[in-house]
């Protein structure tokens, strides 16, 4: 969702914004490595085997992948990080790009190439990385992904101003509730198995709405105009309860990325891996383990 409201922040309220850090607590799951990269990005790495990088969505952090870390770490080297402005990674004071942070983190960890899994904002970062550093991405799993340069519908903007206003007022509970009542989050709100966890994570990351959007560097031309350049084997996963814009993005990826495959998970909304973990995990493992 961050990829959606970044454009709104830039065009409507950039002059009113404050730069602020994330504010989450760490939950460690079998971590062999837990530290900050040289660029200040907080990350955790665990397990041995083929590397898999997990990138989270907006108003969330690395902890959305807790179950997938436990699932994959016996057979893979699993790396997850908090993107700029989320979790334990603060916002920078100089221009940045999420894909560059991931690229630099791979250099620091000695990872030449990896399978990259990204949800929402993380999906946008993973797509950008596959375009700018194609040799680094073996397999690409895009889960309800955002996309740079995508033409968002008018409905997508209507829910943003009240959330921004609550964030500026410092009302974290209000921000979290408004976000959970937004269209793409309603399925998660209705899911008794994950809604409390998602509410907790979203509340801990509300300061992301107050970050300076002018520092984030987009691709030029953006990913929406370059999908045919992607060479990584690509799987896009979307829930059938996610909003129409997300369905359009998934359909566009399937149509334009060479060889891409799309999976629609019944009953799931935007946070697919937490809302339908059994189905998601089965599809993820099958894709990563395929020759």
N, C-alpha and C positions, 0 to 999 in steps of 0.2 A: 504493500500500500504506500510505502514511502515514495516509490517512484511516481505515484500519482500526485501526492501532495507537494512534492518538490517543485513541480512546475507552478502550482498555485502559489506557493510561498514566494517564489522568485518574482512572479508577475504582479502579485496583489499586496503582499505585506512585508516584502524584504526589508524595507526601511524600519520596520517595527521590531525586528527579530533580535534575539539575544543568543549568544553562543553558550551552550551549557553541556555538561558531561552527562553520560548515562549514570544510573544509580542502582545497579543490580548487585545481588550477592552471588557468590560463586557456589555452584554445586558440582563437586568433583565425582566423576564416574571412572574409576580404574585409570586414572591419568598417569602416564609415564612422564609427560612434560606439561608444565603449566606455567606460562610466563608471558612476558611482553616481547614483541618483536622490536628490532632496532627503531622502527618507525612509530612505535607506541601502540601497536595493535595487540590486544590481549588474545591469546590463543591457547588451546589445549590439544595435545596430541597423544594418542594411545594406540596400543596394538602394533603388530608387525604384519607385513605383507604388502600387497599393492596399495598405494595411497589413494584415499578418498577424502575430498575436501567438502565440508558441509557449510553452506552459507544461509543465514537466517533471513527472515522477512522484517519489514518495518514495524516499529513499536514492539519488537521482540528482541531476543538475543540468542546466543549460541545454545541456550538450554532447551530450545524447542526440539533439539535433536537428541535429547537424553536417551530415548528408547533406541534410536538408530545407532548411537555410539555403542550401547550395550550389545546390539545385534551384530554389528560389523567388526568390532575390535578383535574378536577372536581370530579373524582371517584377514584383516586389512589394517593398514596404518591409517587411523582415522584422525583427521585434523579439522578442527572447527575453531572459528574465531568470532569475536564481536566486531562487527563493522563499525566504522567511524560514527560516534555519537550514540552507541548502543552498549548495553552491558557495562563492562569494565574498560571500554575504550572511549576516551573523550573525543570531542570534536577538535579538529585542527584549526590553526589560525592561518594556514596557508592553503593554496589550492590543492585539491586531491581528487582521486578517483578510486572507487572501491576496487575495481579490477586491478589497478596498479598496486594497491596494498596486498592483494592476494598474490600477485606476481612476485612482489618483493618477499613475501613470507615464504613462498616456495623456494626462492633463491636461498634464503637464510636457513631453511630446513634441509637443503640439498635435494629437493624434490624436482626432478627434471620434468615429469609429466604426471598427471593424476586424473582420476575420474572426479568430476566436479558436479555436485548436487546443490541447486539453489532454489529457494522458495521465495516468491514475490520479489522484494528488493534484491535478495540473494540470487534469484534467477536472472535478474537484469545484470548483476555484476558478473555472473557466470557466462552469460551470453557475450558481454563485452570482452571478457577475457578470451573466450574462444575466437573472437574476431581479431583481437589485437595480438594475441600470442597463441596462434593455432597449434603450435607444436607442444604446448603445455597441457592441452585438454584431450584426453583419450576418449572418454565417454562423457556426455553432457546430459544431465537429468534436470529438466526445468519443471518445477512444481508451481502451478498457478503463477507463472512468472510475470514480472513487470517487463517493460521494454522501452528503451530509449527511442524517442521519436514517434511513439504510438499516438494515434489520434483518439484521445479519450472522449467519451460521450459527455454531453452536458450534464447528465444525471450524476456522473462521477464527482463533479465539483460541488454539488449542492450540500453534501454532508461535511465538507471541510471547514467552512468558516466557524461554526459553533465549536468545533474541536480546537481550532486555533485560539479562539477567544477564551475558552476554559484553560488552555495551557498558559496563556499570558496572565491569567488571573491566579495561576499557581494551584488550581484545583485538580489535583491528580486523580481523585476518585471520579470526578465529572468527566475528565478526558477519557479515562478507561471505559466508563459506561457508554459515553457517546460513540466511542470507537467500536465497542462490542455490539452496538445497535446499528452500526453502519451496514449497508447492504452486503458487503463481502464477508462480514463477520457474523451474520445472524445464525448461520448453521452451527458455528462454534458456540455461540451463546446458548443455543438450544441443545447442545450435546452434554449430557450430564457427566460423561467420562473425562472431559478435558476443559470444560468452561471455567472451572475455578483456577486451574493452572494457567490458562491463557489470560484470565483476568489479572492474576498475580504478576505474570511477566509483562503484560501491557502496562500495568500501573508502574512498575519499576522502570519503565523506559519512556515515560511520557515526555521527558525533557527533549526527546528527539524532535518534537514539534517546534522547539525554540532555537534550533540551530540555524546558522547562516547558510542559506542555500546557494549563495553566490560563489562559494568556495568549491562546490562540486563541479568537476569538469565532465561534460558529456562528450561522447564520440561525435565526430563530424566527418562524414555524415553519420547519423545515428543508426543503431542496430536495425530499426524497422525497415530501413532501405537497403540492408546488407545481408539479410538472412541467407541468401543463396551462396554467400562466401563461406559459411560454416562447413567445416569438414569433419568435425567430430561426430561419432555415432550418437544420435540424439533421441531421447525419449522425453515427451512432454506429458505431464500428468495434471489433470484438472478435475475438481469435484463437480458433479452435475448441479449442485446448489450454489456454486459461485456465480458472481454477477456476469451479465452479458459481455462486458468488456474483456473479462478474463477468458471467456469462451472464445471470443474473437481472436485474442492473442494466441491461444492454443491452436486454433484452426489455421491461423496464419503461419505459425511455425511448422505445422504438419505439411502445409502446402508448399512452403518456400525453402525450408532447410532440406537439402538432398538426403533422402532416405529416412527422414524423421518419422517417428511413430507416435501417435497420440492415444492416451488411455484416459477414459472418463470413469471416475469412481462414483458409483451411486451413493447418495445420501451425504456426501462430503461437500464442504464449502471451500473456504480459502486455505485454511491451515490443514491441508490434506493429511499430512503425516501424523498429526495428533488426533484428528477427527476420525480417521479410518485407518488406524495403524496396522492392523493385520493385513488388509488388502494392499496398502501402500508398501509395507515391508516385503510382502511376497513379490510384488512387481519390481521393486528396487533390486532385491537380491537376484532375481532372474535376469535382469538386465545387466547387472554388474558381473555376474558369473558367466554370461554367455561368451563364447569364443570371440 
